[in-house]
Structures are given as structure tokens and as C-alpha cells.
Amino acid sequence: MCCKKYDGYQVDTYSVNPFDRVMNALKSRGRKNAHILSILQLDWPASESIIHRLSDYISDSIKANEEPVIYPIIEEALLRYSQLVFHAQKYKYEDPARISAFLDTLITETCKALEVQIAANSGGGAWSVDSGTSFSAWCTDHPGDLSITPHAHEDESSLRGLLYDLLICESVKNVLRRTDYEQAVVSGRLVAHP
């Protein structure tokens, strides 16, 4: 586990998709979050669907340092997006570059935050971010106490591809393909901007 930002894991279980909770929490965690989120949604209405899919897939139940990991994941992606919107030299990056930076950061932070395996203490079975099953659905099938252990990703490039396929809607994928950003986002090799 490479990142101290994500440490001290625990799981709380909820019975519904946390999208509304996540959006409300992000907005209440600072005016900058709310402002960048509104710009992102205006520029890319499909971004709401992407955040909804992330909320469904990893939920707000997995916590590190007593905070749902989904919040810093999305906040890092919003920060990256804002750096391309509010560039110091007043240069406006093209829309596909901005959404690519958001998506690349979202996928990268999800990989970093979830280098864990969550196991059901009774009945067996384990969940990890590379399982392809939403955490909420997995929890429904595995009630009871859970344990969390460090778990390095066996193949991060495959994981990035899985997350890209699960989270990104087809309309955004088409834009990324047309503008040659798709492979950079999937592979995590997006050229760094300021």
C-alpha cells in the first residue's frame, strides 16, 4: 500500500446506492468542490453518470482514516480538472483534455485507494476493486462481519481498463476516441499538464 492518505480501513454498510449522499457530501466539503463540480457538470453533463457509476461500484461504505475513500478520489479528480480550467497563464485547455485529466485521475486514485481486499468472515468470499462486481451488491450477498487486508493489484493495466469500461459512458468514450485521449486515460499515461 503506497499511499498514507488511504490508511486505517473500515467498512460501514448501507442499503442503497449512495450517489445522492456522495454528491451532497462533496458539495458540503467546500465551496471549491461545489464550484468545480458545477463547472464539470455544465461542461460534461455525462460526468454525473460517471460519478453515479463510481458511487454504485465502490460506494461510500469503504473508509480509510474514518472517511469514505470515494470523497478524496473524486476531490483529486476535481482538483485536476480545475487545474486545467483555471490555468495560471489563462490558457483554456480543450474540453477533451480536461475531461481526460478528470477521468485519468479518477481511475488512478481509485486504484491507489483500493489496494485492499475485503473478506466476509463468515461464509467466505472476498471483494476487491478488480472483481467487476459492485461493492454494494457483494455486501448484500455477504452479510456480517468483514475484514480488510492489503491487496496489491496483480495487473494494474487490466484494472484501469476494467474501471474505464465500468465507469465511462459511451458518449464520453466516443469523444476520447475521436480526440486520441482514450488510450492515454486507459493506460494512465496522460501527459501531465500544470
C-alpha positions in Angstrom: 0.0 0.0 0.0 1.8 3.0 -1.3 -0.3 5.9 -0.1 -0.8 7.0 3.6 -3.8 9.1 2.5 -5.6 5.8 2.4 -4.9 4.0 5.7 -6.9 2.6 8.7 -9.6 0.9 6.6 -13.1 0.0 7.8 -16.5 -0.7 6.2 -19.9 0.7 7.0 -22.8 -0.9 5.1 -25.7 1.0 3.7 -28.7 -0.5 1.8 -29.0 2.0 -1.1 -26.8 3.5 -3.8 -25.0 6.4 -2.2 -25.0 8.7 -5.2 -27.1 11.4 -3.5 -25.1 11.2 -0.3 -21.9 11.4 -2.2 -22.9 14.4 -4.2 -24.3 16.2 -1.2 -21.1 15.4 0.9 -18.8 16.6 -1.9 -20.7 19.9 -2.1 -20.7 20.4 1.6 -16.9 19.7 1.9 -16.1 23.0 0.5 -17.2 25.8 -1.9 -14.4 24.9 -4.3 -15.7 21.4 -4.7 -19.2 22.6 -5.3 -18.0 25.2 -7.8 -15.8 22.8 -9.8 -18.4 20.1 -9.7 -20.9 22.6 -11.2 -18.4 23.6 -14.0 -17.7 19.9 -14.7 -21.4 19.1 -14.9 -22.0 22.1 -17.2 -19.1 21.2 -19.5 -19.7 17.5 -19.4 -23.3 16.5 -18.3 -22.2 12.8 -18.6 -19.9 13.4 -15.6 -22.8 13.0 -13.3 -23.4 9.5 -14.8 -19.7 8.7 -14.2 -19.8 9.8 -10.6 -23.0 7.8 -10.2 -21.4 4.7 -11.6 -18.4 5.1 -9.3 -20.7 5.6 -6.3 -22.5 2.4 -7.3 -19.3 0.4 -7.8 -17.3 1.3 -4.7 -20.0 3.0 -2.6 -19.3 5.3 0.3 -19.1 2.3 2.7 -15.3 1.7 2.4 -13.5 4.1 4.7 -9.8 5.0 5.2 -8.9 7.2 8.1 -12.6 7.3 9.1 -13.6 8.9 5.8 -15.2 7.3 2.8 -12.5 6.8 0.2 -14.8 7.9 -2.6 -14.5 11.6 -1.4 -10.8 12.1 -1.8 -10.9 10.0 -5.0 -13.4 12.4 -6.6 -11.8 15.5 -5.0 -8.4 14.7 -6.5 -10.1 14.3 -9.9 -12.0 17.6 -9.4 -8.7 19.3 -8.4 -7.1 18.0 -11.6 -10.0 19.3 -13.7 -9.8 22.7 -12.0 -6.1 23.0 -12.8 -7.0 22.8 -16.5 -9.9 25.1 -16.2 -8.2 27.8 -14.1 -4.7 27.6 -15.7 -2.2 30.3 -14.5 -1.4 31.5 -18.0 -5.1 32.0 -18.7 -4.8 29.3 -21.4 -8.0 27.3 -21.8 -7.4 23.7 -22.4 -9.7 22.0 -24.8 -12.7 20.2 -23.3 -11.5 16.6 -24.2 -8.1 17.4 -22.4 -10.0 18.5 -19.3 -12.3 15.5 -19.1 -9.4 13.2 -19.8 -7.5 14.6 -16.9 -10.5 14.2 -14.7 -11.0 10.6 -15.8 -7.4 9.7 -15.6 -7.2 11.0 -12.0 -10.4 9.3 -11.0 -9.1 5.9 -12.2 -5.6 6.4 -10.8 -7.0 7.4 -7.4 -9.4 4.6 -7.3 -6.6 2.1 -7.9 -4.5 3.8 -5.2 -7.3 4.0 -2.6 -8.5 0.4 -3.1 -5.3 -1.7 -2.8 -7.3 -3.8 -0.3 -9.3 -7.0 -0.2 -12.5 -7.1 1.8 -13.4 -10.6 3.0 -16.5 -12.0 4.6 -15.6 -13.5 8.0 -18.5 -16.0 7.8 -19.2 -17.9 4.6 -16.1 -16.9 2.7 -15.8 -14.8 -0.3 -13.8 -11.6 -0.9 -14.2 -8.4 -2.8 -11.6 -6.2 -4.4 -11.8 -3.4 -6.9 -10.8 -5.6 -9.7 -13.7 -8.1 -9.1 -16.0 -6.4 -11.6 -18.9 -6.6 -9.0 -20.2 -3.5 -7.2 -19.3 -3.5 -3.5 -22.9 -2.8 -2.5 -24.1 -5.9 -4.5 -21.2 -8.0 -3.0 -22.1 -6.8 0.6 -25.8 -7.9 0.0 -24.6 -11.4 -0.7 -22.1 -11.4 2.2 -23.8 -10.0 5.3 -22.0 -10.0 8.6 -18.5 -9.0 9.8 -15.9 -8.1 7.2 -12.2 -8.0 7.4 -9.9 -5.8 5.3 -6.3 -6.7 4.3 -3.8 -5.0 2.0 -4.0 -6.4 -1.5 -1.7 -5.3 -4.3 -3.3 -5.2 -7.8 -2.0 -8.1 -9.9 -2.4 -6.3 -13.2 -3.0 -2.5 -12.9 -3.4 -2.0 -16.6 -6.2 -4.5 -16.7 -7.7 -2.9 -13.6 -7.6 0.5 -15.3 -9.3 -1.0 -18.4 -12.0 -2.5 -16.2 -12.6 0.8 -14.4 -12.7 2.6 -17.7 -15.3 0.2 -19.1 -17.4 0.2 -15.9 -17.4 4.0 -15.2 -17.2 5.8 -18.5 -20.4 6.2 -20.6 -20.2 5.5 -24.4 -20.7 9.2 -25.4 -17.6 10.2 -23.5 -15.7 7.2 -24.8 -16.5 8.2 -28.3 -15.2 11.8 -27.7 -12.0 10.4 -26.2 -11.5 8.0 -29.2 -12.0 10.8 -31.7 -9.6 13.1 -29.9 -6.9 10.4 -29.3 -7.2 10.6 -25.5 -8.7 7.2 -24.8 -5.5 5.1 -24.7 -3.7 7.7 -22.6 -6.6 7.6 -20.0 -6.9 3.8 -20.0 -3.1 3.3 -19.7 -2.5 6.0 -17.2 -0.1 7.8 -19.5 -1.9 11.1 -19.9 0.6 13.9 -20.5 0.8 16.0 -17.3 -0.5 19.5 -17.6 0.2 22.1 -14.9 
